[in-house]
Amino acid sequence: MPRGEQTRPCYRLGARRPLGLCCRTGLAQNGQNGVWYLYPPEGGLTLYSLDTVNVSYISPFGSPNMFTFCDNGNKLIRIQPAGPKNRSVLVYLNFTSSTPCYFNLRPGMEAGFSANSPKFSLSSTPRSVMTTVGAALPANPTSSPSSSSSSSSETTASSSKGTSTANPDTPLPVDAPSESLSTRAPAGIGIGAAIGGTGLLAVAFFLGRRWRARGEAPGPATEQINPPLRELEATPTEMCAMSPPTEMPGYVPPLEMPASHGHRPQ
């Protein structure tokens, strides 16, 4: 057993008999309302302002809430949802306090079945870099606290944690240019230009021939509709000749009708 480490009796969830002197001080064995804290440990832990604490626990609660208190519970700092059963929750210590603080896990909002974590001190001076402190969950969360060892770990990361920096000496991959596009594009452009020019020349030649044919030889329909002006102005000489007037006879002698005129045959 490491130096300075103490043991105390452990209890299984729902059991009254101790399992033996097997628990370490890294596991808070208060067993209040079936809750065991893996982190923070007992022994007067000192944290710093702006630290992130990975509060780990074993509990029977289905949808608990994590409360943060200071000044012996007279000062409520934060309320946030926590994971069910055996989980952990990240708590950001973006505050300062001159009195010890602790976490309180509740099955809901009421304090009747809650459980307090070991108290910790909070320094008002932040660390030089952003830091996350906490304990890893046991491999078998459903086992008793006596069979799980507490492994406290303190992880120091910069403010840009979770990001990876690429090696500046490593060249970035460059996609090879498409050979088919680079070789076929000029050929396609040239063929299209040639076809377009030939088409324009053919249209111009056809229109020129039509305009020339209309200017040289007008059709018969045009001759009938638009006769020469000289033919319209010409006047026939026969219509202009005037015949002298003739005198009508003044007396016409009566003519004798033939004898057979008006006789009806018998």
Residue pairs with C-beta under 8 A, 6 or more apart in sequence:
1 7
5 24
5 25
6 24
6 25
7 21
7 22
7 23
7 24
8 21
8 23
8 29
9 18
9 19
9 20
9 21
9 23
9 29
10 18
10 19
10 20
10 22
10 23
10 29
10 144
10 145
10 146
11 17
11 18
11 19
11 29
11 31
12 19
12 144
12 146
13 34
13 60
13 144
14 34
19 144
19 146
20 146
22 146
23 29
23 145
23 146
24 149
24 150
25 41
25 42
25 43
26 38
26 41
26 42
26 135
26 149
26 150
26 151
26 152
27 36
27 37
27 38
27 41
27 145
27 148
27 150
28 36
28 37
28 38
28 40
28 41
28 42
28 117
28 118
29 36
29 145
30 36
30 37
30 115
30 116
32 114
32 115
32 116
33 113
33 114
33 115
34 59
34 60
34 115
35 57
35 58
35 59
35 60
35 61
35 105
35 115
36 57
36 58
36 59
36 145
37 55
37 56
37 57
37 103
37 115
37 117
37 118
38 56
38 57
38 58
38 88
38 135
38 137
38 138
38 148
38 150
39 53
39 54
39 55
39 56
39 88
39 133
39 134
39 135
39 150
39 152
40 47
40 53
40 55
40 103
40 117
40 118
40 120
41 118
41 135
41 150
41 152
42 118
43 118
44 119
44 120
44 121
45 118
45 120
45 121
46 120
46 121
46 122
46 123
47 53
47 93
47 120
47 121
47 122
47 123
47 133
48 93
48 122
48 123
48 125
48 126
48 127
48 131
49 93
49 94
49 95
49 96
49 122
49 123
49 124
49 125
49 126
50 92
50 93
50 94
50 126
50 127
50 130
51 93
51 126
51 127
51 131
51 132
51 133
52 90
52 91
52 92
52 93
52 130
52 131
52 132
52 133
53 90
53 91
53 93
53 132
53 133
53 134
54 88
54 89
54 90
54 132
54 133
54 134
54 135
55 66
55 82
55 88
55 89
55 90
55 91
55 103
55 117
55 134
56 87
56 88
56 134
56 135
56 136
56 137
57 82
57 86
57 87
57 88
57 105
57 117
58 85
58 86
58 141
58 145
59 85
59 86
59 105
59 115
60 85
61 84
61 85
61 105
61 106
61 107
62 84
62 85
62 107
63 81
63 84
63 107
63 108
64 81
64 82
64 83
64 84
64 105
64 106
64 107
64 108
65 79
65 80
65 81
65 82
65 105
65 106
65 108
65 109
66 79
66 80
66 81
66 82
66 89
66 91
66 103
66 104
66 105
67 76
67 78
67 79
67 103
67 104
67 105
67 106
67 114
68 76
68 77
68 78
68 79
68 91
68 101
68 102
68 103
68 104
69 75
69 76
69 77
69 101
69 102
69 103
69 104
70 77
70 97
70 99
70 100
70 101
70 102
70 122
71 97
71 99
72 99
72 100
75 97
75 99
77 95
77 97
77 101
78 91
80 89
80 91
81 89
82 89
82 105
83 89
85 141
86 137
86 138
86 141
86 142
87 137
88 134
88 137
90 132
91 103
93 122
95 122
96 122
96 124
97 122
98 124
100 119
100 120
100 121
100 122
101 119
101 120
101 121
101 122
102 116
102 117
102 118
102 119
102 120
103 116
103 117
104 111
104 114
104 115
104 116
104 117
105 114
105 115
105 117
106 113
106 114
107 113
107 114
127 156
129 156
129 157
129 158
129 159
130 157
130 158
130 159
130 161
131 154
131 155
131 156
131 157
132 155
132 157
132 161
133 153
133 154
133 155
134 152
134 153
134 155
135 150
135 151
135 152
135 153
136 151
136 153
138 147
138 148
138 149
139 148
140 147
140 148
